[in-house]
Amino acid sequence: MSKAKKNPSSVSLDTLAIGIDIGGTGTKFGIVDRNGNVLFQNEISTRGHAEVESFIDELHVQLSELIERSGGSGRMRGIGVGAPNGNYYTGTVEYAPNLPWKGIIPLAKLIQNKFQLPTVLTNDANAAAIGEMMYGAAKEKKDFIMITLGTGVGSGIVANGHLILGHDGFAGELGHTIIIPNGRFHPGTGKYGSLESYASATGVALTAVEMLEKSEEDSLLRKVPKNKIDSKKVYDAAIENDKLAKEIFDFTGKILGMALANFVMFSSPEAIILFGGLTKAGELILKPTREHMEKNLIQVFQNKVKILISHLKESDAAILGASALVWEMKD
């Protein structure tokens, strides 16, 4: 567990929000003001808790300290939680493959009962979209799609100023849409050819291994054991002008661009906002993505949609996204 971090700015007397982002490895949480300043934050292990009850107990101990340092629970408007497979309507986390707790977990209710504060929960990508709309590149935008390019591919869709949730709370799983029929196998879902299989950091590593096996092209990546190849090593090779590494990003951008074209023709967003580790590759991935998105759009949609990189600071983004749910809560 890391030590609690404090923002150097002083804590005002305004109402504050709590943001909790639950990941498969760690859980980040913090106290946030209305301007998107993370005043205090900390992190605990998710994976280290086989039972959700012990996780809630440790979260309560660590987060209560931050609440007290921020002026007490009376200043807190509520708690926002972003979690994999989080359902906004029910406050439950349902069959999340990368969390240690299986089945349907009434997480919002457990947290609300423990802290005695109103609690709202949604999936992590939806939380990121709300955070982007409130604090980041989507500020004042009412139609946009948030795509997170990390270990997986997450997404949140905002149309007419509202997050698209669907009848059951699980709308917007664009990472699991099939972009190549009978394509690459996804071990987490058992499906073939999904966007996540290609456009995630995991997908980039798989593409690298495949291209190394099929090609005789000389490459810096041949010096790396296959089980050690990751998207960072592909990026490092690409900026050294490695031809094969560049081809890997070109292929990834092509797949992502094709998928984004489909998404644009579905909801006609003003912008698509990309967030996550893969965006650090910059134009290596953005250039082919833009080109193939435009190439696959019909004329009425062409040259209208911006592809933007998130404005949120990566270390704070998860907490900000979760806390933004609190300001959306009805009194």
C-alpha positions as CSV (number, residue, x, y, z in Angstrom):
1,M,0.0,0.0,0.0
2,S,1.3,3.5,-0.9
3,K,1.3,6.4,1.4
4,A,-1.5,8.9,1.1
5,K,-0.7,11.8,-1.2
6,K,-1.8,15.3,-0.6
7,N,-2.3,18.0,-3.2
8,P,-0.3,21.1,-2.2
9,S,-3.4,23.3,-2.5
10,S,-5.4,23.9,0.7
11,V,-8.7,22.2,1.3
12,S,-11.6,24.6,0.9
13,L,-14.8,24.5,2.9
14,D,-16.9,23.6,-0.2
15,T,-18.7,20.2,-0.5
16,L,-16.3,17.5,-1.7
17,A,-16.7,14.1,-3.5
18,I,-15.1,10.8,-3.0
19,G,-13.9,8.8,-6.0
20,I,-13.0,5.1,-5.9
21,D,-11.6,3.3,-8.9
22,I,-11.4,-0.5,-8.5
23,G,-9.0,-2.3,-10.7
24,G,-8.0,-5.9,-10.9
25,T,-4.7,-5.3,-9.1
26,G,-5.2,-2.1,-7.1
27,T,-7.9,0.3,-6.0
28,K,-7.3,4.0,-6.1
29,F,-9.4,6.5,-4.1
30,G,-9.3,10.1,-3.3
31,I,-11.1,13.3,-2.2
32,V,-12.0,15.7,-5.1
33,D,-13.4,19.2,-5.2
34,R,-15.8,20.6,-7.8
35,N,-13.0,22.0,-9.9
36,G,-11.4,18.5,-10.3
37,N,-8.6,19.0,-7.9
38,V,-7.6,15.7,-6.2
39,L,-7.0,16.9,-2.6
40,F,-5.9,13.6,-1.1
41,Q,-5.5,10.2,-2.5
42,N,-4.3,6.7,-1.6
43,E,-4.3,3.1,-3.0
44,I,-4.9,-0.3,-1.6
45,S,-4.5,-3.8,-3.1
46,T,-7.6,-5.3,-4.7
47,R,-6.0,-8.7,-5.5
48,G,-4.9,-9.1,-1.9
49,H,-8.5,-9.6,-0.7
50,A,-10.1,-12.9,-1.5
51,E,-13.3,-11.8,0.2
52,V,-15.0,-8.5,-0.6
53,E,-15.8,-7.9,3.1
54,S,-12.1,-7.7,4.0
55,F,-11.6,-5.4,1.0
56,I,-14.4,-3.0,2.3
57,D,-12.9,-3.1,5.8
58,E,-9.4,-2.0,4.6
59,L,-10.9,0.6,2.3
60,H,-12.9,2.0,5.2
61,V,-9.8,2.3,7.4
62,Q,-7.7,4.0,4.8
63,L,-10.3,6.2,3.2
64,S,-11.7,7.4,6.6
65,E,-8.4,8.9,7.4
66,L,-8.6,11.0,4.2
67,I,-12.2,12.0,5.0
68,E,-11.1,13.3,8.4
69,R,-8.2,15.2,6.9
70,S,-10.7,16.8,4.5
71,G,-13.0,18.1,7.2
72,G,-15.1,15.0,8.0
73,S,-18.0,13.1,6.4
74,G,-20.3,16.1,6.7
75,R,-18.4,17.7,3.9
76,M,-18.8,14.7,1.6
77,R,-21.7,14.8,-1.0
78,G,-21.2,11.1,-1.7
79,I,-19.1,8.4,-3.1
80,G,-18.6,7.5,-6.8
81,V,-17.2,4.1,-7.7
82,G,-15.9,2.9,-11.1
83,A,-15.4,-0.9,-11.4
84,P,-15.2,-3.5,-14.1
85,N,-18.7,-4.8,-15.0
86,G,-20.2,-2.2,-12.7
87,N,-24.0,-1.7,-13.2
88,Y,-25.2,1.8,-12.7
89,Y,-28.8,0.8,-12.2
90,T,-28.3,-1.9,-9.6
91,G,-25.0,-0.8,-8.0
92,T,-23.6,-4.3,-8.5
93,V,-20.5,-5.7,-10.0
94,E,-21.5,-8.6,-12.1
95,Y,-19.2,-11.5,-13.1
96,A,-16.0,-9.3,-13.4
97,P,-13.4,-11.7,-14.8
98,N,-10.4,-9.8,-13.5
99,L,-11.6,-9.2,-9.9
100,P,-11.1,-11.8,-7.1
101,W,-14.8,-11.8,-6.1
102,K,-17.0,-13.9,-8.3
103,G,-20.6,-13.7,-9.2
104,I,-22.8,-10.6,-8.5
105,I,-21.5,-8.3,-5.7
106,P,-23.7,-5.6,-4.3
107,L,-20.7,-3.3,-4.0
108,A,-22.5,0.1,-3.9
109,K,-24.7,-1.1,-1.1
110,L,-21.8,-2.5,0.9
111,I,-19.8,0.7,0.6
112,Q,-22.8,2.9,1.4
113,N,-23.6,0.9,4.5
114,K,-20.0,1.0,5.7
115,F,-19.5,4.7,5.1
116,Q,-23.0,5.9,5.6
117,L,-22.7,8.1,2.5
118,P,-24.8,8.0,-0.7
119,T,-22.9,5.8,-3.2
120,V,-23.2,5.5,-7.0
121,L,-21.4,2.9,-9.1
122,T,-20.8,2.3,-12.8
123,N,-18.3,0.6,-15.0
124,D,-14.8,2.1,-15.1
125,A,-15.0,3.3,-18.7
126,N,-18.4,5.0,-18.2
127,A,-16.8,6.7,-15.1
128,A,-13.9,7.8,-17.3
129,A,-16.4,9.3,-19.9
130,I,-18.2,11.3,-17.2
131,G,-14.9,12.5,-15.8
132,E,-13.8,13.6,-19.2
133,M,-17.1,15.5,-19.7
134,M,-16.8,17.3,-16.4
135,Y,-13.0,17.9,-16.2
136,G,-11.3,17.1,-19.5
137,A,-11.2,17.2,-23.3
138,A,-15.0,16.6,-23.5
139,K,-15.9,19.7,-21.4
140,E,-19.0,21.2,-22.8
141,K,-19.4,18.4,-25.4
142,K,-22.7,16.6,-25.5
143,D,-21.8,13.9,-28.0
144,F,-18.6,12.0,-27.7
145,I,-17.2,8.5,-27.3
146,M,-14.5,7.7,-24.7
147,I,-12.2,4.8,-25.6
148,T,-9.7,3.6,-23.1
149,L,-6.7,1.8,-24.6
150,G,-5.0,-0.1,-21.9
151,T,-4.7,-3.8,-21.0
152,G,-8.2,-4.0,-22.5
153,V,-10.4,-1.7,-24.6
154,G,-13.1,0.1,-22.5
155,S,-15.6,2.6,-23.7
156,G,-18.3,5.1,-22.7
157,I,-20.8,6.7,-25.0
158,V,-22.3,10.1,-24.4
159,A,-25.1,11.2,-26.7
160,N,-27.3,14.3,-26.3
161,G,-25.5,15.0,-23.1
162,H,-26.4,11.6,-21.5
163,L,-24.4,8.5,-20.8
164,I,-25.8,5.6,-22.8
165,L,-26.5,2.8,-20.3
166,G,-29.0,0.6,-22.1
167,H,-31.9,-1.2,-20.5
168,D,-29.7,-3.3,-18.2
169,G,-26.8,-0.9,-17.5
170,F,-24.2,-2.6,-19.7
171,A,-24.4,-0.6,-22.9
172,G,-21.2,0.6,-24.6
173,E,-19.0,-2.4,-24.5
174,L,-17.4,-1.4,-27.8
175,G,-14.1,-3.3,-27.0
176,H,-16.0,-6.5,-27.4
177,T,-17.6,-5.7,-30.7
178,I,-16.4,-8.1,-33.5
179,I,-14.2,-6.2,-36.0
180,I,-12.7,-9.2,-37.7
181,P,-15.1,-12.2,-38.2
182,N,-13.5,-15.4,-37.0
183,G,-10.4,-13.4,-36.0
184,R,-8.1,-13.6,-33.0
185,F,-9.4,-15.6,-30.0
186,H,-10.1,-13.6,-26.8
187,P,-9.5,-15.9,-23.8
188,G,-11.5,-13.8,-21.4
189,T,-14.7,-13.9,-23.4
190,G,-14.3,-16.9,-25.6
191,K,-15.1,-14.8,-28.6
192,Y,-13.2,-14.4,-31.9
193,G,-12.1,-11.1,-33.6
194,S,-13.1,-8.5,-31.0
195,L,-11.6,-5.0,-31.1
196,E,-10.0,-5.6,-27.7
197,S,-8.1,-8.6,-29.1
198,Y,-6.2,-6.2,-31.5
199,A,-6.3,-2.6,-30.2
200,S,-5.4,-3.1,-26.6
201,A,-1.8,-3.2,-25.2
202,T,-2.3,-7.0,-25.0
203,G,-3.3,-7.0,-28.6
204,V,-0.3,-5.1,-29.7
205,A,2.0,-7.6,-28.1
206,L,0.1,-10.5,-29.8
207,T,0.4,-8.7,-33.1
208,A,4.1,-8.3,-32.6
209,V,4.6,-12.1,-31.9
210,E,2.5,-13.0,-35.0
211,M,4.4,-10.6,-37.3
212,L,7.7,-11.8,-36.0
213,E,6.7,-15.4,-36.8
214,K,5.3,-14.7,-40.2
215,S,8.1,-12.2,-41.4
216,E,11.8,-12.6,-41.9
217,E,12.2,-8.9,-41.5
218,D,15.2,-7.9,-39.3
219,S,13.9,-6.2,-36.1
220,L,15.1,-5.1,-32.7
221,L,12.1,-7.1,-31.3
222,R,13.9,-10.3,-32.3
223,K,16.3,-9.7,-29.4
224,V,13.4,-9.8,-26.9
225,P,12.0,-13.2,-25.7
226,K,8.5,-13.7,-27.1
227,N,7.0,-13.9,-23.6
228,K,8.6,-10.5,-22.7
229,I,7.3,-8.6,-25.7
230,D,4.9,-5.8,-24.7
231,S,3.5,-2.6,-26.2
232,K,6.2,-0.5,-24.6
233,K,9.0,-2.6,-26.2
234,V,7.2,-2.3,-29.6
235,Y,7.1,1.5,-29.1
236,D,10.7,1.7,-28.1
237,A,11.7,-0.2,-31.3
238,A,9.4,2.0,-33.4
239,I,11.0,5.2,-32.3
240,E,14.3,3.6,-33.3
241,N,12.9,3.5,-36.8
242,D,12.4,-0.3,-36.6
243,K,10.3,-1.1,-39.7
244,L,8.5,-4.1,-38.2
245,A,7.6,-2.2,-35.1
246,K,6.1,0.6,-37.2
247,E,4.1,-2.0,-39.2
248,I,2.7,-3.3,-35.9
249,F,1.3,0.2,-35.0
250,D,0.1,0.7,-38.6
251,F,-1.9,-2.6,-38.4
252,T,-3.2,-1.7,-34.9
253,G,-4.3,1.8,-36.1
254,K,-6.0,0.2,-39.1
255,I,-8.1,-2.1,-36.9
256,L,-8.9,0.7,-34.5
257,G,-9.8,3.2,-37.3
258,M,-12.1,0.7,-38.9
259,A,-13.9,0.2,-35.6
260,L,-14.1,3.9,-34.9
261,A,-15.7,4.4,-38.3
262,N,-18.5,2.0,-37.2
263,F,-18.9,3.8,-33.9
264,V,-19.1,7.2,-35.6
265,M,-21.9,6.0,-38.0
266,F,-23.7,4.6,-34.9
267,S,-23.9,7.7,-32.8
268,S,-22.4,10.6,-34.8
269,P,-20.2,12.0,-32.0
270,E,-18.4,15.4,-32.2
271,A,-15.3,13.7,-30.9
272,I,-13.7,10.4,-30.0
273,I,-11.4,10.8,-26.9
274,L,-8.7,8.3,-26.4
275,F,-7.1,7.5,-23.1
276,G,-4.7,5.0,-21.7
277,G,-1.2,3.6,-22.2
278,L,-1.3,3.1,-26.0
279,T,-2.0,6.8,-26.6
280,K,1.6,7.4,-25.5
281,A,2.6,6.0,-28.9
282,G,1.3,9.3,-30.3
283,E,1.2,9.7,-34.1
284,L,2.6,6.1,-34.5
285,I,-0.9,4.9,-33.8
286,L,-3.0,8.1,-34.3
287,K,-2.0,8.7,-37.9
288,P,-3.2,5.2,-39.2
289,T,-6.2,5.4,-36.9
290,R,-7.4,8.7,-38.4
291,E,-6.7,7.6,-42.0
292,H,-8.6,4.3,-41.7
293,M,-11.5,5.9,-39.8
294,E,-12.0,8.4,-42.5
295,K,-11.5,5.8,-45.3
296,N,-14.3,3.7,-43.8
297,L,-16.8,6.5,-43.2
298,I,-19.5,7.3,-45.7
299,Q,-19.4,10.8,-47.1
300,V,-21.9,12.4,-44.8
301,F,-19.7,11.6,-41.7
302,Q,-16.3,12.3,-43.2
303,N,-14.0,15.1,-41.8
304,K,-16.5,15.9,-39.0
305,V,-15.2,13.9,-36.0
306,K,-12.1,14.8,-34.0
307,I,-9.9,12.2,-32.5
308,L,-8.5,13.7,-29.3
309,I,-6.3,12.6,-26.5
310,S,-7.6,12.8,-22.9
311,H,-6.7,16.0,-21.0
312,L,-6.8,14.2,-17.7
313,K,-3.7,13.5,-15.8
314,E,-3.3,9.7,-16.0
315,S,-2.4,9.3,-12.3
316,D,-5.6,11.2,-11.3
317,A,-8.0,10.2,-14.1
318,A,-9.5,7.1,-12.5
319,I,-10.3,9.0,-9.2
320,L,-11.7,12.0,-11.1
321,G,-13.9,9.8,-13.3
322,A,-15.4,8.1,-10.3
323,S,-15.8,11.3,-8.3
324,A,-17.6,12.9,-11.2
325,L,-20.5,10.5,-10.7
326,V,-21.2,12.1,-7.4
327,W,-21.8,15.6,-8.9
328,E,-24.3,13.9,-11.3
329,M,-26.3,12.4,-8.4
330,K,-29.8,13.9,-7.8
331,D,-30.4,15.4,-4.4
